[in-house]
Amino acid sequence: MIRLHHLNQSRSLRTLWLLEELGQPYELISHQRDTKTHLAPDSLKAIHPLGKSPVIEMGGELYAESGAIIEMLIERFAPERLRPATDSAEYGHYLQWIHFAESSLMLPLLLELFTTKAGVGDNEFLAGYISAEKHKVLSYLNDEVKDKAFIIGNKLSGADFMLAFDLIMLAHRGALKDYMHIKQYALQLASIDSYQRAMRLEANYDDSIKR
């Protein structure tokens, strides 16, 4: 059985959603962020040296990094259903979007979050860079998802699981109002049963919501 070490409000949402979609038996072990620092607890460091989530245990091995976990689980349990054929042109685009979620798109989002929390959001250089980079990548994504229910081949794939967490961050910050194609794409993903089940589980296991 797969064991998921899940941290509330983290990239682990990607893995949680995928496991719900796959229908594979799994055990969820909940870890809670520190309410003051918002950092992961020591319990995760006891599982993996980086102390980050998601981490899964499978077949006696420990695996980290959400992108790697998404690709590995799909390859093992649903290669024909949740990714394009490896000899197709779509496969290259599929890999591009999986990595886009954690590189081009994630960078300005994290910079914005960290500079705001650190109280340096009014730094002229940083503010200008973040604003320009964020608009560039969101405009690009907005054009790419126009009239699409899914990012690749009009069917659910690992790329959608990867992008979903980024879109949750954007929605929470009210950052989608100028990118209506992204908003429509996000709403479509949110309507999927497995996504809704994952979000209910996230809410149930998030102690900060219960307070």
Buried (B, 14 or more C-beta within 10 A) or exposed (E): EBBBBBBBBBBBBBBBBBBBBBEBEBEBBBBBBEEEEEEBBEBBEEBBEEBBBBBBBBEEEEBBBBBEBBBBBBEEBBEEEBBBEEEEEBBEBBBBBBEBBBEBBBBBBEBBBEBEEEEEBEEEEBBEBBEEBBBEBBEEBBEBBEEBBBBBBEBBBBBBBBBBBBBBBBBEEEBBEEBEBBBBBBEBBBEBEBBEBBBEBBEEBBEEEEE
